[in-house]
Structure formats: structure tokens, C-alpha cells
Amino acid sequence: MRPDLCWPSRTVMVLVALATTVPWEAHAAPSVSAEMRVEDTAQKSLAVTIYNANLALVKDVRDLALTGGENRLAWRNVSSQIRPETALLTDTTGTVPLTLLEQNFDFDLLTPESLLKKYLGRKVKVIRTNDKGDRTTEEATVLATSSGVVLRYADRIETGVVGHLAFADVPTDLRDLPTLVLHVDAPKGGNGAFELSYLTRGLAWQADYVGNLSSDGKTMDLNGWVTLTNSSGIPYRHAQVQLVAGEVNQVQRAVPTLMMRQRVAEDSVGAAPREESLAEYHLYTLPRMTDIRDNQTKQVALLSAPRIPVTRELVLRGQPSFYQTQFSDGWTKLSVDSNLTFVNKGGSLGVPLPKGTVRIYAKDSRGNAQFVGEDAIDHTPKNETVTLKLGESFDVTARRKQTDFKKLAGTSAYNYVYEAAFAVEIKNAKPEPVIVKVLETIPGDWSMLQESQKHTKEAANLASWKVQVPAEGSATLTWRAQIRH
């Protein structure tokens, strides 16, 4: 077989020859009396509420003129990831009562491939042009399309297409746009503004924050952005956009989706959203109408809070497993975390913070901002403390070992009584002293028998010490605990 007869390599030659056959408008849908095309040019308003979990509520208001009795409405350009079972059509004016009889979501869109599949077993015209520009037309029946096209001519069967195909019309069950067909009964009929509301996937948002530390590391300027992502298959033009922060419960189920091409654009909106409470969630309303194009990322300013007081901490964490058996490996290296904390309160802060990623920058000796770490935060109410792990300390290191382990009573893991003793050595290579917070998660019912400095019981299973380590020196913390399971 010649390479130019291979169907995949000739896909671009499969053209819909409608200009020379029957116009699209005559075949896109049944007659006007049977189906009314509701275009988005009739749109009066559009509102989109976007949730964290790949979910959005679309409220699309369009002007309609219904006849008395049954009407079939082809509501065009809905989201290709619509959840059809959530669709609701209402008359916003309250003057045209209606009853929904049936609805169908048509997401089989018109493409050269889908059109060819609809012509399986039907005749098409194969048009070829030679090097001199002479055109020839031959009729063939489509036998197969799954792994390439197979055509039956009057005297032969061929695979692949040389030239291009012309089709007599477009089947009525192929749509150029995702369409929700609503079969409604309007006893009185009349004109009105009708709202189609539905849930859809393919719209999501997240918060991103940037913190710039002051030169002394005691304060931080915090700026927040909302990042919107639209991969739902359609654009949302001149829409009122609202964002819900919080985890909304959803029943998981499979829904039909269309494959979307990936392209990313960026846009920004200047003013910050307005925030308010909504049941157990928080609602952010963008200050003005905006466009969200398909396969686009858009960023909107969320907050700007200068000079927030921050605390830098070095933290060493122990695990409960350290207490459950005897170790004989000697010293074990541990990492010392570099943390930054701040309280979500104050004049320019003190608002509910949606979950997202916080990225921190600090200035070097030349005054240039350098990235020093990032961490994710959960939804954070006002007056709550935010703790960010920025990374691990380079100059402050630690190691620990179990110095003693003694079983006192018990025959199983559930009635066990034992003593465990430990030592932690912390070294500081900095030219100034540091304080390292040592956190130990101790399982079961425990009591401290001995310790080189007094601990603080921060929770039922959490002991902490603040160990001061001299400049270019070291310090050792020791303790012995009795644990009962």
C-alpha cells in the first residue's frame, strides 16, 4: 500500500463540502416548529460560582419566546462537562409557567471523524484533483472507519482516501456545539427571561500567596492571588464570578466528558474580591464582570497585607516509633526544619484565607529577593496561627540515639510498660546562637522520669523543649520516660 493511501496521514483532506451541497442551517436540527435553537446571543446575564473541588454552578439567563403547549429547546453552548441531571430551567419573570418533560445532552460534536462515522453504510463523494488541476468525482460507500477508512467503489474496495470527501448533509444528531435539548410544556406560552442552571466540572480555582520578608526577618508583606482554571470546553463571557472556599461534599459518579486541548493563557483583574460567609463556607465575589476563556488560567488579586509580624523557628521532631522498641544503631541523623509562623489577624489581614500555596522570599546582602521555600496551607479562619515549613537548616544539624530501653511489665503490645531514654545532640555552625524547639510525640500513657531541662506538655502525647545552642557550638538534651500501653 502506498503511504499516501494511509488514512491517518490524510485526515486533513477529509473536508465537509457543505458550501457546494446543502447549507448547514437546513440540516443542523429539525424544523423550527420542532426545535428552537437557543443561541447565546440571546443571553441576558451569566453567573458562575466555582468551588474548590473541580465543580462550578452555572446560571445562564436567556430571552425566549415559547409557544403554548410543548416546546423543544436546543440550548446551545453549554459546558461540555455539564452534569445533565443537575440542570434546572426556570422562568425568572414568573409569567410563563412550564413543566420539564424530557432533556437530552448532545455532546457528539461535528468533526471530520464524527461526520465520517455517521456515514457508515452511506454513500459519499470522493473528489480528486490531478497535477493539471482537473477534478474528478466518484461515488463510494463507507464500509469502515474504526482504524482507517474503507470505501467500496462500483468496481473495487479501497482503504485510505486520496483527495477529499464530500457529504450530502450533516446528520441531525451531530452538533457543532455542546447542546442541552429541553422538552418542556408551557400551557400559556409567552415571552420571558429563562434561567438554565447546572453543575459542571472543568472549572476550578486555588489560592496562591507570596510573602516578602523584611531585612530583619521580623515582618512580612503578604500578597494573595486567586488562580482560575477553565477546561470545561466553553468560554464564559462577561460573567459574574463567585468563589466558594470550603469542602463541599459530592457523590462520586462517572460522567461523560470530552477530551480538551491544553493551552494556557494568563490574565489578571485588579480589585480584590468581596468576602462573606455562606453557610459553613466562605464566598468571594469578583468585583466586576470578567471573561474566562476556554483552556485559560486567570489570576485575580485576593489580598495585600503589609508588615505582618512573623516568627522564625528551628524545629526538631521525633516520631512515636522511636519509643516502641529497642534500638542498637547508635547515633541517627535528623533534619532540623526551618519554620515560619504568623497569626491571621490584623487590619489588612484577619480574613478567611482559602487553602493554597504560600511562597516566601527573602532579600540577600545586595537587596535582591531570593526564594527561600514554600508550603501548603489549609482553609484558615481569622485569628488562627499559620505555620509554614520552608525547608531544612543547613548550618544547624542534629543526631539522636536511644541510651536505654527497659521492659517493666506486660506480655503483648497492648499491656506493655517500659522505660526509654534518649539523647539529642544539636550542632550550630552559625556565628550567632540559635534556639531549637525539640518536639517529641510520645505514645500511650507516659510520664517524664528524668530530663536535662524542663519540658512543656503541649498536648496529651506531645512534649517540647527549647534548647539554646551557642554560636559555633553544640548542646545535648537528654530525657527518660516511662510509657504504658
Beta strands, then each sheet from edge to edge (+ up, - down):
strand 1: 36-38
strand 2: 43-51
strand 3: 55-66
strand 4: 69-76
strand 5: 88-91
strand 6: 99-106
strand 7: 123-129
strand 8: 135-144
strand 9: 150-152
strand 10: 157-159
strand 11: 164-166
strand 12: 179-186
strand 13: 190-200
strand 14: 203-213
strand 15: 219-230
strand 16: 236-245
strand 17: 268-269
strand 18: 274-278
strand 19: 281-285
strand 20: 290-292
strand 21: 296-309
strand 22: 311-318
strand 23: 332-334
strand 24: 337-343
strand 25: 356-363
strand 26: 369-377
strand 27: 385-392
strand 28: 396-409
strand 29: 417-428
strand 30: 434-441
strand 31: 445-451
strand 32: 456-459
strand 33: 462-469
strand 34: 474-484
sheet 1: 1+ 4+ 12- 6+
sheet 2: 5+ 13- 3+ 2- 16- 19+ 18-
sheet 3: 5+ 13- 3+ 2- 16- 20+
sheet 4: 10+ 9- 8+ 7- 11+
sheet 5: 17+ 21+ 15- 14+ 25+ 26-
sheet 6: 27+ 24- 22+ 30+ 33- 32+
sheet 7: 23+ 28- 29+ 34- 31+
end
